[in-house]
Amino acid sequence: MIAVFLAVLIRTFLYEPFNIPSGSMLPTLEIGDYLFVYKPEYGYSRYSFPFGLAPIEGRIWEDEPERGDVIVFKLPTNTSIDYIKRLVGMPGDTVQVAQGRLYINGQLVDRKLVGTKLVDDHGRGSFEMTEYIETLPGGAQHRIYEESDDRPLDNTDVYTVPAGHYFLMGDNRDNSQDSRVSNMVGFVPFENIVGRADFIFFSTNGTAGLLEFWKWPWTVRANRFFVGIDPVRVKEGAL
């Protein structure tokens, strides 16, 4: 009984498990990854707790997210659904994608070519992706995939992020429903943020669940166990 109580306490206030069901965050997160979301990082809102029932207005003990953080949040158009994306736009920023390139506050975001690779996005098939290392303002570096620079979300309007909201994007830029899709995601209120994606604790190739241990010998990706998710942060001017 005590063990159950402690498990509920930890899940409610500290770490909540989350699994990756789609390829929208490739190459950072793969289908079949299981990760822990660290809830105290940005303080607590009612969405930090099961079913959003906590009587909290806004956030308490709040601490602002950093650009580049990978964040789990409640979908603004349906708060029963969890999404996971990367924070690229802070309150007051302007964000635009033009010809496949990301602009923040009118400045082109740097990306460096890594190369091309054939990527298996389960459920969609295999695709040739171009991999880049992107460096956001402030120095957060992470890898992204692009199929091309001429896909449906590669040319957008200029978005101005409202106060108390954030602009989030998937690392698999051409295969992500994110803040560029206003009628689905749009700007994410601070209140909707559940927590920061901390580290992967378990991973399979997507064909076995966490409890299907009899399948693990053929499906487990042990090299992804206990992999941190934080971006690399470099000093500006040292890029």
C-alpha positions as CSV (number, residue, x, y, z in Angstrom):
1,M,0.0,0.0,0.0
2,I,2.8,2.4,0.9
3,A,4.6,1.6,-2.4
4,V,1.4,2.3,-4.4
5,F,0.9,5.6,-2.5
6,L,4.6,6.6,-3.2
7,A,4.2,5.7,-6.9
8,V,1.0,7.9,-7.2
9,L,2.8,10.7,-5.3
10,I,5.8,10.6,-7.6
11,R,3.7,10.5,-10.8
12,T,1.5,13.3,-9.6
13,F,4.1,15.8,-8.4
14,L,7.5,14.7,-9.9
15,Y,7.8,12.4,-12.9
16,E,5.1,11.2,-15.2
17,P,5.8,8.5,-17.9
18,F,5.0,9.3,-21.5
19,N,5.4,7.2,-24.6
20,I,6.0,8.4,-28.2
21,P,3.3,7.3,-30.6
22,S,4.4,9.1,-33.8
23,G,7.5,10.2,-35.7
24,S,6.9,14.0,-35.3
25,M,9.9,14.4,-33.1
26,L,12.4,12.4,-35.1
27,P,15.4,12.2,-34.9
28,T,15.3,13.3,-31.2
29,L,12.5,10.9,-30.2
30,E,11.5,7.7,-31.9
31,I,8.3,5.7,-31.9
32,G,8.4,3.3,-29.0
33,D,10.5,5.6,-26.7
34,Y,9.2,5.9,-23.2
35,L,10.3,8.9,-21.3
36,F,9.8,10.8,-18.0
37,V,8.3,14.2,-17.9
38,Y,9.6,16.4,-15.1
39,K,6.7,18.3,-13.7
40,P,8.2,20.8,-11.2
41,E,10.5,22.4,-13.9
42,Y,8.0,25.1,-14.8
43,G,5.8,25.0,-11.7
44,Y,2.3,23.5,-11.6
45,S,-1.0,24.2,-13.3
46,R,-4.2,22.3,-13.1
47,Y,-3.0,20.3,-16.1
48,S,0.0,19.0,-14.1
49,F,-2.4,16.8,-12.3
50,P,-4.6,13.9,-13.4
51,F,-7.7,14.9,-15.3
52,G,-6.9,18.6,-14.8
53,L,-9.0,18.7,-11.6
54,A,-6.6,20.6,-9.4
55,P,-8.2,23.9,-8.3
56,I,-5.3,26.0,-9.6
57,E,-5.7,29.3,-11.6
58,G,-2.8,29.8,-14.0
59,R,0.5,28.4,-12.6
60,I,2.0,28.3,-9.1
61,W,5.8,28.4,-8.4
62,E,6.2,29.2,-12.1
63,D,9.5,29.2,-13.9
64,E,9.6,30.1,-17.5
65,P,10.7,27.4,-20.1
66,E,13.8,27.9,-22.1
67,R,13.9,28.1,-25.8
68,G,14.9,24.6,-27.1
69,D,13.2,22.6,-24.3
70,V,11.2,19.6,-25.3
71,I,7.8,20.0,-23.7
72,V,4.7,17.9,-23.1
73,F,1.5,19.9,-23.1
74,K,-2.2,19.6,-23.4
75,L,-3.5,20.3,-26.9
76,P,-5.2,23.7,-26.7
77,T,-8.1,22.4,-28.9
78,N,-8.6,19.2,-26.9
79,T,-7.0,19.2,-23.4
80,S,-7.6,15.4,-23.1
81,I,-4.8,14.9,-25.6
82,D,-1.0,15.2,-24.7
83,Y,1.4,16.5,-27.3
84,I,5.2,16.7,-27.3
85,K,7.1,19.3,-29.3
86,R,10.1,21.6,-29.0
87,L,9.8,25.2,-27.8
88,V,11.1,27.6,-30.5
89,G,9.0,30.8,-29.9
90,M,8.8,32.8,-26.7
91,P,6.1,35.3,-25.7
92,G,6.4,38.4,-27.9
93,D,8.5,36.7,-30.6
94,T,7.6,36.6,-34.3
95,V,8.0,33.2,-35.9
96,Q,7.8,32.3,-39.6
97,V,8.9,29.5,-41.9
98,A,9.8,30.6,-45.4
99,Q,11.1,28.2,-48.1
100,G,11.7,25.7,-45.4
101,R,13.8,28.0,-43.2
102,L,12.9,29.1,-39.7
103,Y,12.9,32.8,-38.9
104,I,12.6,34.1,-35.3
105,N,12.1,37.9,-34.9
106,G,13.0,38.3,-38.5
107,Q,16.4,36.6,-38.2
108,L,17.2,33.4,-40.1
109,V,17.9,30.5,-37.7
110,D,21.2,28.8,-38.4
111,R,21.2,25.2,-39.6
112,K,24.2,23.1,-40.6
113,L,23.9,20.1,-43.0
114,V,24.7,16.7,-41.5
115,G,23.7,14.5,-44.4
116,T,20.9,12.4,-45.9
117,K,19.6,9.1,-44.6
118,L,16.7,6.7,-45.2
119,V,14.4,6.9,-42.2
120,D,11.6,4.4,-41.3
121,D,8.7,6.4,-40.0
122,H,6.5,3.5,-38.8
123,G,3.0,3.5,-40.3
124,R,4.1,5.8,-43.2
125,G,7.0,3.9,-44.7
126,S,10.6,4.8,-45.4
127,F,11.6,8.3,-46.6
128,E,14.9,10.0,-47.5
129,M,15.5,12.7,-45.0
130,T,18.0,15.5,-44.8
131,E,19.4,16.0,-41.3
132,Y,20.6,19.3,-40.0
133,I,21.8,20.7,-36.7
134,E,19.7,23.7,-35.9
135,T,20.9,26.4,-33.5
136,L,18.1,28.5,-31.9
137,P,18.6,32.1,-30.6
138,G,20.3,31.7,-27.2
139,G,22.4,28.8,-28.4
140,A,20.2,25.7,-28.0
141,Q,21.3,23.1,-30.6
142,H,19.3,20.1,-31.7
143,R,18.9,17.8,-34.8
144,I,16.0,18.2,-37.2
145,Y,14.8,16.3,-40.3
146,E,13.5,17.8,-43.5
147,E,12.1,16.0,-46.5
148,S,12.4,19.1,-48.6
149,D,12.0,22.9,-48.2
150,D,8.8,22.9,-50.3
151,R,6.3,21.0,-48.2
152,P,2.9,22.3,-47.0
153,L,4.2,23.8,-43.8
154,D,7.4,25.2,-45.3
155,N,5.8,28.6,-46.1
156,T,3.7,30.2,-43.4
157,D,2.4,33.6,-42.3
158,V,4.3,35.6,-39.7
159,Y,3.1,34.5,-36.2
160,T,3.3,36.9,-33.3
161,V,3.4,34.9,-30.0
162,P,0.9,36.4,-27.5
163,A,1.9,37.0,-23.9
164,G,1.6,33.9,-21.7
165,H,1.9,31.6,-24.8
166,Y,4.6,29.6,-26.6
167,F,5.2,28.5,-30.2
168,L,6.3,24.8,-30.5
169,M,7.4,22.7,-33.4
170,G,8.3,19.1,-34.1
171,D,11.9,18.2,-35.0
172,N,10.6,16.2,-38.0
173,R,9.6,19.5,-39.6
174,D,7.6,18.2,-42.6
175,N,5.7,15.7,-40.6
176,S,4.5,17.5,-37.5
177,Q,1.2,19.0,-36.5
178,D,2.4,21.8,-34.3
179,S,2.0,25.6,-33.7
180,R,2.1,26.2,-37.4
181,V,-1.3,24.5,-37.7
182,S,-3.5,27.2,-36.0
183,N,-6.8,25.3,-36.1
184,M,-5.2,22.2,-34.4
185,V,-2.4,23.4,-32.1
186,G,-1.6,27.1,-32.5
187,F,-0.1,29.1,-29.6
188,V,0.2,27.0,-26.5
189,P,-0.8,28.7,-23.2
190,F,1.6,28.4,-20.3
191,E,-1.2,26.8,-18.3
192,N,-1.3,23.9,-20.8
193,I,2.3,22.8,-20.2
194,V,2.6,19.6,-18.2
195,G,6.4,19.5,-17.9
196,R,9.8,19.2,-19.5
197,A,10.7,15.9,-21.2
198,D,13.7,14.8,-19.2
199,F,15.1,11.4,-20.3
200,I,14.2,8.2,-22.1
201,F,14.0,5.3,-19.7
202,F,12.9,2.5,-22.0
203,S,12.6,2.0,-25.8
204,T,11.4,-0.6,-28.2
205,N,11.1,-0.5,-32.0
206,G,7.4,0.3,-31.6
207,T,6.1,-3.3,-31.9
208,A,6.2,-4.1,-28.2
209,G,4.7,-2.4,-25.2
210,L,6.3,-1.6,-21.9
211,L,4.7,-4.6,-20.3
212,E,5.1,-7.1,-23.2
213,F,8.4,-8.4,-21.8
214,W,8.3,-11.6,-23.8
215,K,8.9,-9.5,-26.9
216,W,11.8,-7.5,-25.5
217,P,14.7,-9.6,-26.8
218,W,13.7,-8.8,-30.4
219,T,12.4,-5.3,-30.0
220,V,14.3,-3.5,-27.2
221,R,16.6,-0.7,-28.2
222,A,18.9,-0.8,-25.2
223,N,21.2,1.9,-26.6
224,R,18.3,4.4,-26.0
225,F,17.9,3.6,-22.3
226,F,18.6,6.6,-20.0
227,V,19.3,9.0,-22.8
228,G,18.8,12.7,-21.9
229,I,16.6,14.9,-24.0
230,D,18.0,18.4,-23.2
231,P,19.4,20.2,-26.2
232,V,23.1,21.1,-26.3
233,R,23.5,24.7,-25.3
234,V,26.4,26.6,-26.7
235,K,27.5,30.2,-26.1
236,E,26.4,32.7,-28.7
237,G,29.3,33.8,-30.8
238,A,30.9,30.4,-30.5
239,L,28.9,28.7,-33.2
